[in-house]
Amino acid sequence: MTRTTIRQARPTDAAALAELAADTFPLACPPSTTAEAIAEFIASNFTAARFEEYLADADRVLVVAEDPGGTLVGYTMLIAGDPSDTDVAAVVTDRPTVELSKCYTRKAAHGSGSVAGPLMEATIEAALATGVASIWLGVNEENARAIRFYEKHGFVKTGRKHFKLGDRYEDDWVLVRSARAGVDGS
């Protein structure tokens, strides 16, 4: 059986990443999010041009999961630097830190065990290779599946922040993973 390949994204992946992001972002949105708000967010943040910018940014690392046919089935994005959000900065105390800004897989991959786990492990390894003391992320408080997944990989709830999506603010948990935890979260 051929397995999913996990690798660092390449500049030539920009269009495929944009398509993947547009397909997967709605899966993480709370049920109250309007289709218009989702479409606006995708149009502003997940175009091929935006991914070209992300891939060219030295402070970002994108890791992808690719199926045996060459289709991207998941991706993550790390962003180096101290948190600019004051709520996050107050609860992410181990520095230097990196934000796990994106972690998405196609719906068909959910629960398969062959995409999200290996993708997260590779992403944690990429983050730790930079010498950070911690990795942090924000996740909607209604996304119980994602919260369980992150906690399984060593992330711990440390506070809250707000995320504007459309015309409303969503409540997110801030989860932090210490670099002292093993790659598998132990």
Secondary structure per residue as TSV (DSSP state, phi and psi in degrees):
chain	resnum	aa	ss	phi	psi
A	1	M	-	360.0	129.8
A	2	T	-	-80.6	138.2
A	3	R	-	-102.1	165.2
A	4	T	-	-65.8	138.3
A	5	T	E	-97.1	131.6
A	6	I	E	-109.5	128.0
A	7	R	E	-154.2	165.2
A	8	Q	E	-72.7	139.9
A	9	A	-	-66.3	149.8
A	10	R	-	-112.0	158.5
A	11	P	G	-53.9	-30.6
A	12	T	G	-73.0	-5.6
A	13	D	G	-88.0	-2.1
A	14	A	H	-55.1	-49.7
A	15	A	H	-65.2	-42.1
A	16	A	H	-65.8	-36.7
A	17	L	H	-65.3	-40.1
A	18	A	H	-61.8	-43.9
A	19	E	H	-64.6	-43.9
A	20	L	H	-61.6	-45.0
A	21	A	H	-62.6	-41.9
A	22	A	H	-65.0	-32.0
A	23	D	H	-76.6	-35.4
A	24	T	H	-98.6	-27.1
A	25	F	G	-56.1	-44.4
A	26	P	G	-59.7	-25.0
A	27	L	G	-65.9	-24.1
A	28	A	G	-97.6	-4.4
A	29	C	S	-80.0	143.9
A	30	P	-	-63.0	153.5
A	31	P	T	-57.6	-25.1
A	32	S	T	-76.5	-8.9
A	33	T	-	-72.5	130.7
A	34	T	-	-77.1	154.0
A	35	A	H	-60.5	-34.4
A	36	E	H	-65.7	-41.9
A	37	A	H	-65.1	-41.1
A	38	I	H	-63.4	-47.4
A	39	A	H	-61.3	-40.6
A	40	E	H	-64.7	-42.6
A	41	F	H	-63.9	-44.5
A	42	I	H	-61.5	-45.5
A	43	A	H	-62.9	-31.0
A	44	S	H	-85.1	-31.0
A	45	N	H	-117.8	-17.6
A	46	F	-	-124.4	37.6
A	47	T	S	-87.2	164.0
A	48	A	H	-59.9	-39.3
A	49	A	H	-62.5	-40.6
A	50	R	H	-64.9	-41.3
A	51	F	H	-67.4	-31.7
A	52	E	H	-61.1	-41.7
A	53	E	H	-63.8	-47.2
A	54	Y	H	-58.4	-44.1
A	55	L	H	-68.7	-25.8
A	56	A	H	-87.4	-10.6
A	57	D	-	-80.5	118.8
A	58	A	T	-64.6	-19.2
A	59	D	T	-88.7	3.7
A	60	R	E	-121.5	142.9
A	61	V	E	-128.1	125.5
A	62	L	E	-111.7	131.2
A	63	V	E	-117.0	136.8
A	64	V	E	-123.8	154.6
A	65	A	E	-111.4	129.4
A	66	E	E	-123.7	130.8
A	67	D	-	-76.5	169.8
A	68	P	T	-57.9	-23.2
A	69	G	T	-85.5	-1.2
A	70	G	S	92.6	5.7
A	71	T	-	-87.3	134.2
A	72	L	E	-71.7	130.8
A	73	V	E	-119.3	-4.0
A	74	G	E	-169.6	158.7
A	75	Y	E	-158.2	157.9
A	76	T	E	-132.6	159.2
A	77	M	E	-136.9	124.9
A	78	L	E	-102.0	140.1
A	79	I	E	-127.7	117.8
A	80	A	E	-75.2	152.0
A	81	G	S	118.9	160.3
A	82	D	-	-67.7	147.2
A	83	P	-	-62.8	137.1
A	84	S	-	-89.6	-21.7
A	85	D	S	-74.7	126.7
A	86	T	H	-65.0	-34.5
A	87	D	H	-64.7	-41.0
A	88	V	H	-69.1	-46.5
A	89	A	H	-57.6	-32.2
A	90	A	H	-70.9	-25.9
A	91	V	H	-111.4	-8.5
A	92	V	-	-102.5	92.7
A	93	T	-	-98.8	-21.2
A	94	D	S	-82.5	115.6
A	95	R	S	-123.0	153.5
A	96	P	S	-69.3	159.0
A	97	T	E	-133.8	165.2
A	98	V	E	-136.4	142.1
A	99	E	E	-91.5	132.6
A	100	L	E	-89.3	93.2
A	101	S	E	-80.1	-32.4
A	102	K	E	-137.6	140.6
A	103	C	E	-155.4	96.9
A	104	Y	E	-135.0	143.8
A	105	T	E	-132.7	155.6
A	106	R	-	-63.3	149.8
A	107	K	G	-55.3	-39.3
A	108	A	G	-61.3	-22.9
A	109	A	G	-87.4	-14.3
A	110	H	T	-59.3	130.1
A	111	G	T	78.4	0.1
A	112	S	-	-75.8	-26.3
A	113	G	S	79.6	-4.8
A	114	S	S	-106.9	-4.7
A	115	V	S	-121.2	-63.9
A	116	A	H	-62.5	-45.5
A	117	G	H	-61.7	-54.6
A	118	P	H	-61.0	-35.8
A	119	L	H	-63.8	-44.0
A	120	M	H	-65.1	-43.1
A	121	E	H	-60.6	-42.8
A	122	A	H	-66.5	-35.6
A	123	T	H	-68.3	-42.7
A	124	I	H	-62.3	-43.2
A	125	E	H	-60.1	-42.3
A	126	A	H	-63.7	-39.7
A	127	A	H	-66.3	-47.3
A	128	L	H	-64.6	-30.1
A	129	A	T	-63.2	-19.8
A	130	T	T	-84.2	-6.9
A	131	G	T	87.5	16.8
A	132	V	-	-71.1	157.9
A	133	A	S	-91.3	-19.5
A	134	S	E	-157.4	162.8
A	135	I	E	-126.6	134.4
A	136	W	E	-128.6	160.5
A	137	L	E	-153.2	162.0
A	138	G	E	-115.3	137.0
A	139	V	E	-139.8	136.2
A	140	N	E	-56.0	134.5
A	141	E	T	-63.9	-16.7
A	142	E	T	-88.6	-5.7
A	143	N	-	-91.7	72.7
A	144	A	H	-60.5	-37.9
A	145	R	H	-61.2	-47.7
A	146	A	H	-65.4	-40.7
A	147	I	H	-60.0	-45.5
A	148	R	H	-60.2	-41.7
A	149	F	H	-62.0	-47.9
A	150	Y	H	-64.3	-41.6
A	151	E	H	-63.3	-36.6
A	152	K	H	-60.5	-28.0
A	153	H	T	-99.2	20.9
A	154	G	T	92.1	5.3
A	155	F	-	-83.9	143.2
A	156	V	E	-127.5	137.7
A	157	K	E	-65.3	128.8
A	158	T	E	-125.6	-11.9
A	159	G	E	175.1	-164.9
A	160	R	E	-133.7	157.8
A	161	K	E	-146.9	173.1
A	162	H	E	-116.1	147.5
A	163	F	E	-132.3	121.5
A	164	K	E	-85.4	124.6
A	165	L	E	-133.0	111.0
A	166	G	T	71.6	-131.4
A	167	D	T	-102.0	12.7
A	168	R	E	-131.3	155.9
A	169	Y	E	-95.4	134.0
A	170	E	E	-101.6	150.8
A	171	D	E	-95.8	125.3
A	172	D	E	-116.3	145.1
A	173	W	E	-80.4	144.6
A	174	V	E	-100.9	122.3
A	175	L	E	-115.1	140.4
A	176	V	E	-127.9	141.0
A	177	R	E	-121.8	123.2
A	178	S	E	-73.0	145.0
A	179	A	T	-65.9	-16.6
A	180	R	T	-74.9	-18.2
A	181	A	S	-72.5	152.0
A	182	G	-	-68.7	165.2
A	183	V	T	-57.0	-35.9
A	184	D	T	-82.9	5.6
A	185	G	-	96.1	-5.7
A	186	S	-	-86.9	360.0
